[in-house]
Amino acid sequence: MTKSELIMRLAEANPHLYQRDVERIVSAIFDEISDALARGDRVELRGFGAFSVKKRDARVGRNPRTGDSVPVQEKFVPFFKTGKQLRDRINEG
């Protein structure tokens, strides 16, 4: 599902809201999650999952085309861990 499909479904499920308002709400939620992760905070949505940031240490990688060793700097990557309710719902059938 894309962001625009999510907005469309939410607008259909809530006919009392304008689509532009639903779009602003969805964008505000995504922006706040992104900002929290950029600050290094953890975002937990009970029953859905938790977003966090993990540190990847510097290492020596390999260029797949040439086979040469290349240094890879340390970096931070977003990480998502599913909640128990979401895992149970996915594995029902």
N, C-alpha and C positions, 0 to 999 in steps of 0.2 A: 504494500500500500504506500502510495506517495503522499506527500504533505497535502497536495491539492485534493486527493481522494479522501483523505481524513477530514479536511475542511468541508467537503461536499457532504459526506455522511453525517457529520455533526450538525450541519445546517438543515439537512433533511429530518434528522431526529428531533430537532428543536426549531419548529417552524415559527416560534415567537421571536427568534433572533434573526437579524439580518446576516447574510453571508459575510459581509465585510466585517461585522463584529466578531463572528466566529473566527475569521482569518486573523484578526488582531489578537484574539484570545490565544489561539494556537501558537502564533508567532511569539507572543509574550512568554508563554510557558517554555518553548524551546530556547528562547534567548536567555531566560533565567537559569535554565539547566546548564547552558553553555557557559554563562558567566560564572556560575558556581564552580564548575569544573576548572575553568581558567584560574580561579582563585585557589584551587587545590582542595575545595570542599567536596564532600560526598553528598549525593542526592539520593534519597531513599523514598520510593513510592510503595507503600505497604501493599502487599499482595501482587505487585507487578515486578519489582526488582530494584536494584540499586546501581547507580552510576558512580564510578570513582575514577581516579587517575592513578596509573601505575608507572613506576620509573623503570626504564630499560637501560641497563648499564652499557657503557661503551664496549665495543667488541671488534674483532677483526672479521669482516665479512668476505664474501667472494663474489666477484663479478661473474654472473652465469654465462655471459657471452664469451669472455676471454679466459676465465679461470683465474685471473689475477686476484690477489688479496687486496682488500680495500678497508681502511679504517671507517668504522661506523660510530658516530658520536652518541653519547648518552641522550636519551629523549624521554618524554613523557607521552603516554598513550591513554586514550579513554578506554574504560573497561566497564562492561555491564554484566551483572550477576542476576539471574532470574530469581524471582521470589518463589516461595513454595507453592502458593496458590496458582501462579501462572504455570509452573512445571506440572502440577497435578492436572490442570485443565488441558494442557497440550497432550499429556499422556493418557487421557481418559479412554480414547478410542483405540 
